[in-house]
Amino acid sequence: MATGFGPDFARTFLDDQFRLQTAHFDRAYGGRIRFSLVMCKGSAIGRLYLHETDDALHVVDISLLPEWRGRGIGGALLRDVLEQAAAGGKGASLSVDKRNSRALALYRRLGFVQADDTGADLLLRWRAPERSR
């Protein structure tokens, strides 16, 4: 591990970080958050946290291990989220660090538009395209 932690300490540290972040998300989103592991051939390669409201699915966190990035997996996960949102007659939203140009480019390709600028982050929103009658 790049921190210089021994394996036992590193495991304890990471477990604590996961537990604390999960508790924070539970408090911040009133316990209404879905946590999914992203799996490939039986191994966890990422995670996805979603918060559903009456009108939107909010991507609280999406993350892939570094070696799995740039393979189209994140885009596929987000397209699935957008399909779920559209099927429920909802929009979608997420926040992104302004400096994360790769993620920002992906989100824009998927149709997200800027709704707010919080300083370091941008709040992006997506609406399902209008269906022709």
PAPALO-220393 format. One record per residue: z negated, y, x negated of N, C-alpha, C in turn. Coordinates in steps of 0.2 Angstrom, whole numbers, padded with zeros to 4 digits, always signed. Example, Ala and Ser with C-alpha at 12.3 -4.5 7.8 and 13.67 -1.06 7.14 Angstrom:
-0039-0028-0066-0039-0022-0062-0039-0016-0066
-0035-0011-0064-0036-0005-0068-0039+0000-0064
//
This chain:
+0000-0006-0004+0000+0000+0000+0000+0006-0004
+0004+0011-0003+0005+0017-0007-0002+0021-0007
-0007+0020-0003-0013+0024-0004-0017+0022-0009
-0016+0016-0012-0021+0013-0017-0027+0009-0014
-0027+0009-0007-0032+0005-0004-0031-0003-0005
-0036-0006-0006-0036-0013-0006-0034-0016+0001
-0032-0022+0001-0029-0025+0008-0035-0025+0013
-0041-0027+0012-0046-0027+0017-0047-0020+0020
-0048-0015+0015-0049-0008+0017-0043-0006+0021
-0037-0007+0019-0031-0005+0022-0031-0007+0029
-0032-0014+0030-0032-0017+0037-0037-0013+0041
-0044-0012+0039-0049-0009+0043-0047-0002+0045
-0044+0002+0040-0042+0009+0041-0036+0009+0046
-0031+0005+0045-0026+0005+0050-0028+0003+0057
-0033-0002+0058-0035-0004+0064-0039+0001+0067
-0043+0005+0063-0047+0011+0066-0042+0016+0068
-0037+0018+0065-0032+0023+0066-0029+0021+0073
-0027+0015+0074-0024+0012+0080-0029+0013+0086
-0035+0011+0085-0040+0011+0090-0041+0019+0092
-0042+0023+0087-0043+0030+0089-0037+0033+0092
-0031+0032+0090-0025+0035+0093-0024+0032+0100
-0025+0026+0101-0025+0023+0108-0030+0026+0113
-0036+0027+0110-0041+0030+0114-0039+0038+0116
-0037+0041+0111-0034+0048+0112-0029+0048+0118
-0024+0044+0117-0019+0044+0122-0021+0042+0129
-0026+0037+0129-0029+0035+0136-0033+0042+0139
-0036+0045+0135-0040+0051+0137-0035+0057+0139
-0030+0058+0135-0025+0063+0136-0021+0062+0142
-0019+0056+0144-0015+0054+0149-0018+0050+0155
-0025+0051+0155-0029+0048+0161-0028+0041+0162
-0027+0037+0156-0027+0030+0156-0020+0027+0159
-0016+0032+0161-0009+0030+0164-0004+0030+0158
-0005+0026+0153+0000+0025+0148+0002+0018+0147
+0009+0017+0146+0011+0010+0144+0012+0009+0137
+0010+0004+0134+0011+0003+0127+0015-0003+0126
+0020-0003+0123+0025-0009+0121+0026-0009+0114
+0026-0016+0112+0028-0017+0105+0035-0019+0105
+0038-0016+0100+0046-0018+0099+0046-0024+0094
+0049-0029+0097+0049-0035+0093+0056-0037+0091
+0057-0041+0085+0063-0044+0083+0061-0050+0080
+0064-0056+0083+0063-0062+0080+0055-0064+0079
+0051-0062+0084+0044-0064+0083+0040-0059+0079
+0043-0054+0076+0039-0049+0072+0039-0042+0075
+0033-0039+0075+0033-0032+0078+0036-0027+0073
+0041-0023+0076+0045-0019+0071+0044-0011+0073
+0040-0010+0079+0039-0004+0081+0035-0003+0088
+0034+0003+0090+0031+0003+0097+0033+0009+0101
+0032+0009+0107+0034+0014+0112+0028+0015+0117
+0026+0021+0117+0021+0023+0122+0024+0027+0128
+0024+0026+0134+0027+0029+0140+0021+0032+0144
+0022+0038+0147+0017+0040+0152+0022+0042+0158
+0020+0039+0164+0024+0040+0170+0021+0044+0175
+0024+0049+0177+0022+0054+0182+0026+0053+0188
+0025+0057+0194+0029+0056+0200+0036+0058+0198
+0038+0063+0194+0044+0065+0193+0048+0063+0186
+0044+0060+0181+0047+0059+0175+0043+0053+0171
+0047+0051+0166+0044+0046+0161+0044+0051+0155
+0038+0051+0152+0037+0055+0146+0036+0050+0140
+0040+0051+0135+0040+0047+0129+0034+0050+0125
+0028+0047+0125+0023+0049+0121+0024+0048+0113
+0026+0042+0112+0027+0040+0105+0032+0035+0105
+0037+0035+0100+0042+0030+0098+0042+0030+0091
+0041+0024+0088+0041+0023+0081+0044+0016+0079
+0048+0016+0074+0050+0010+0071+0048+0010+0064
+0047+0004+0061+0045+0003+0054+0051+0006+0050
+0050+0009+0044+0056+0012+0040+0062+0007+0039
+0061+0001+0038+0066-0003+0036+0070-0005+0043
+0068-0003+0049+0072-0004+0055+0075+0002+0058
+0074+0007+0054+0077+0014+0057+0084+0014+0055
+0088+0018+0059+0095+0019+0057+0100+0013+0059
+0097+0009+0063+0101+0003+0066+0103+0003+0073
+0101+0009+0076+0103+0009+0083+0098+0007+0088
+0092+0004+0085+0087+0002+0089+0083+0007+0093
+0082+0013+0090+0078+0018+0094+0083+0021+0099
+0089+0021+0098+0094+0024+0103+0094+0019+0109
+0094+0012+0108+0094+0007+0113+0088+0008+0117
+0082+0008+0114+0075+0009+0117+0076+0015+0122
+0078+0021+0119+0078+0027+0123+0083+0026+0129
+0089+0023+0128+0093+0022+0134+0090+0018+0139
+0086+0013+0137+0083+0009+0142+0078+0013+0146
+0074+0018+0142+0069+0022+0146+0073+0027+0151
+0079+0029+0149+0083+0034+0153+0085+0030+0159
+0087+0024+0158+0090+0020+0164+0084+0018+0169
+0078+0017+0166+0072+0016+0170+0071+0023+0174
+0071+0028+0171+0070+0035+0174+0075+0036+0179
+0081+0035+0178+0086+0036+0183+0086+0032+0189
+0084+0025+0188+0083+0021+0193+0077+0023+0198
+0072+0026+0195+0067+0028+0199+0068+0036+0202
+0074+0038+0201+0075+0045+0203+0071+0050+0199
+0070+0049+0193+0065+0053+0188+0069+0056+0182
+0066+0061+0179+0069+0063+0173+0065+0060+0167
+0066+0063+0161+0062+0060+0155+0061+0066+0151
+0056+0065+0147+0054+0071+0142+0051+0068+0136
+0051+0072+0131+0048+0070+0124+0047+0076+0120
+0043+0075+0115+0042+0081+0110+0044+0078+0103
+0047+0083+0099+0049+0081+0093+0048+0086+0088
+0046+0084+0082+0045+0089+0076+0051+0092+0075
+0051+0099+0074+0058+0103+0073+0061+0101+0067
+0057+0098+0062+0060+0096+0055+0063+0089+0055
+0062+0085+0061+0065+0079+0061+0072+0079+0064
+0077+0081+0060+0084+0082+0062+0087+0076+0064
+0085+0070+0061+0089+0064+0064+0087+0062+0071
+0080+0063+0072+0078+0061+0079+0081+0066+0084
+0080+0073+0082+0083+0078+0086+0090+0077+0088
+0094+0075+0083+0101+0074+0084+0102+0068+0089
+0098+0062+0088+0099+0057+0093+0097+0059+0100
+0092+0063+0101+0089+0065+0107+0095+0069+0111
+0098+0074+0107+0103+0078+0110+0109+0074+0112
+0111+0069+0108+0117+0064+0109+0115+0061+0116
+0109+0059+0117+0107+0056+0123+0107+0060+0129
+0107+0067+0128+0107+0072+0134+0101+0075+0135
+0096+0075+0130+0090+0079+0131+0092+0086+0129
+0089+0091+0132+0089+0098+0131+0083+0101+0130
+0082+0106+0126+0076+0110+0125+0073+0113+0131
+0067+0112+0132+0063+0115+0138+0058+0120+0135
+0055+0119+0129+0050+0123+0127+0050+0122+0119
+0047+0127+0116+0046+0127+0109+0039+0129+0108
+0035+0124+0105+0028+0125+0104+0026+0127+0097
+0031+0129+0093+0029+0131+0086+0032+0126+0082
+0028+0120+0081+0031+0115+0076+0035+0110+0080
+0034+0109+0086+0038+0104+0090+0042+0108+0096
+0047+0104+0098+0051+0106+0103+0050+0101+0109
+0049+0103+0115+0049+0099+0121+0056+0098+0124
+0058+0092+0124+0065+0091+0127+0064+0087+0133
+0069+0089+0138+0069+0086+0144+0076+0083+0145
+0076+0077+0150+0083+0074+0151+0083+0073+0159
+0088+0074+0162+0090+0073+0169+0095+0069+0170
+0095+0064+0174+0100+0059+0176+0106+0063+0178
+0112+0061+0176+0118+0065+0179+0119+0064+0186
+0122+0069+0189+0123+0069+0197+0128+0064+0198
+0127+0060+0203+0131+0054+0205+0137+0058+0209
+0143+0056+0208+0148+0058+0213+0148+0055+0219
+0150+0058+0225+0149+0055+0231+0155+0052+0234
//
